[in-house]
Amino acid sequence: MELKVIGVSGFARSGKDSLATYLINKYKGLFKRFALADELKLDLNSFLKEKADISAFTIVPEEKELIRDMMVAYGKIKRHQTQGRYWTGLLQPKINECIANKQIPIVTDIRYDQFPEDECFWLQNYNRGQLIHITRLGTDLLALPAPNNDEALNNPRLKAKANFYIRWSTFRGEDPTREIEEIVQRQMVGLIIEIEKRYNEFKQWQEFDSQARG
């Protein structure tokens, strides 16, 4: 397995960022988080600040609700104009830079497999990446339903093309690190072996680079 890039798919609030946070914290320096949605926010940020005095990166619930429809519409327009390649095209230079620095990019929102060269194709074919699909279970241990039509359409396609799968329930404590680790170690054995290998190589490279600079 060539581990260059990791992408994560699954419904909203399925735990995609929780998985990324776990990997980033456990393997210090090896992973760097990216999100295609951040490129959307960057693209709209100046306009929103000028016209509405709201940052696209706002964490204020009322402000997020005010700009949500505009962001969704703009994101969809650019996707359709470019057959799904606009946002991945903006992110690609950052992915390249991350790889050049010996790190593994982890993209936390692979959401579409609608067009021939959509986000899933971009990850797996263009970047030779590995796709992790997450299913979150409800209290009845059944998979939670799709929150919208786009996710209902694309999620089965992404799941069918995923390289690795995680199924977990809502985490019980404030710090879910131990729960995540137990599930990841059990459900993604092959990927974790490769990550451990890359992490050892990364630490050796860091040591060599530090000595060379010193």
Phi, psi and omega in degrees: 000129175263113186260094181256313183220144174243134172242152181234131178236168182141163180300160172305138179067025177274347179112021182296314179290329177297319177296314180299316180299318178300311182295319180297318181286325183284320183250078189305122175087341185285318184259148172226130184277139172224157175215134176298329178296332177293327177293323175298315180296318178297321182294326184261351192300312182298317179299313182294322178295318182289315188269333185233356182057037177230133175282140176296342181261015181303146175249005178282119185306317182296321179290320178300320180292323180296323186260357186302310184298320179296317182293319179296315182295316180296317178301318181291320179300311182293327177296314183289325178295333186242013182055041174083009187257356187295306186288323177294326178295322177292323183282333189306316179301326179289324176297316180299317180295320179298314179297320179298333178271014177070014179263168176250115174290139173237114184262118194268006183215062171280106191241346189232139170220057187259320181256164183303324180240047182283193187301321180294315177299315180304315180292305191278326184262309182290318183256000182050045183266170179252132181256125174256128176252132181249131172246123177262133183260146176276185181295338177271007180065019172258151181298138179292149183286162177295136180282344180202172185293322179301315181288326177297325180284315189272330185302315179298325178293316179294318179298321180294333183260358183294151177269331181219155185228141174232135172234123177211160178266175176300133183292145188275319185260175178291327178248102185272014188304313183294319178298315180298316182298316180299317182290314181298315181296330182274322189262346182229051187303310183298320181291319181295322177301316180292322178296316179300318178299312180296324181295318177297318177296321180295317179295321177296319179295319179298318180295316179297317180295321179295318179295320181294322180286330182284000000 
